């Protein structure tokens, strides 16, 4: 499955960014626990209830200088209605998700 093969590559890359070797086992353990938790629920019918995206949207909106996730959502919808080309990162994400 693509998730598992990609996961191994990403986990190695993330652990490789740590400077202190002492931190690597703990970071690796925590990443593995998070991956297992996600893998066990990602295809559940009620995944949307567990997804942290709801909290993330507000943080992203704030980082973009917007007052709320609702305003961010409205801005995205307006961009779609005006046929504004999405950023390359969004196109890459769409391509990746379609390949899963």
N, C-alpha and C positions, 0 to 999 in steps of 0.2 A: 504494500500500500504506500502511496506517495507520502502520506503524513509521516510514517515511520522513517522512511529513507531521508526525507528532508530534515526531520527532527534530529537525526544523528549528526548531520552536517552542521546544522545551526547550533546544537549543543556544544559541539567541539569548538566552533568559532567563538561562541560567547565565553566559554571557559578560557579560551586562549587570550581573551582580552584582559584577564586578571593579571596584575603584576605580582602579587604575592602568591607563591605556590601553596602556602598554608591555607589560603581561602578556597582553593580549587575543589577539594573534596566536598566541602559544605555547599558550595555553589552548585556543584554537579548534583548532589543529593536533592537539593531544593528544586532544581530544574526538572529532575526526573519525577519527583513527587507531583509537581504541577502538570507535567505532561500526562502522567497517568490519570490524574484527576480529570483533565480535559478529555482525554481519549475515552474515558469510561462514560462520559455523558454527552459527547458532541453530537451523537446521532439520536438522542432522546427527543421524543415529541415535545417535551416541555423545556428544551434547551434554552429557548429565549428567556425563560424566567430566571435561569441561572447565569446567563451571559453578563459579564461585567461591562459590556458595551454601553449599558445605560448610564453607568457612572462615568465612563470614559468620555462620552459625548460632551458632558458639561465641562470636563477638564480641557478637551480640545477647543471648545468654544471660547473658554477663558483665555487659553494660550493664543488664540487668534484675535483677541481683543473684543470678542462679542459678549453680550450680557448673559446669554443662556444657550442651552442646547437647542431650544425651540427656534431661536433666531438663526442659529447655524443651519438647522434643517430648512427653514424658510429660504435662506440664502442659496442653499444647494438646489432646492426645487426651482427657484427663479433662474439659476444658471442653466439647469436642464431645459426649462421652458424657452430660454433664449438661445438654446443650442450652442452654449459656450463649450469649447473643447475642453475636456477634462485634462488635468495635469498628467504627465507621463507616469508618475507613480500610481495613479488610479488605473490607468490603462494596463500597466504591468500587473497590478493586483488582480484585475479582471481576468487577464490572460492566465495567471497562475491558478485562480479559483476554477476557471473553466477546465483546466487540465486535471483537476482532482477527480 
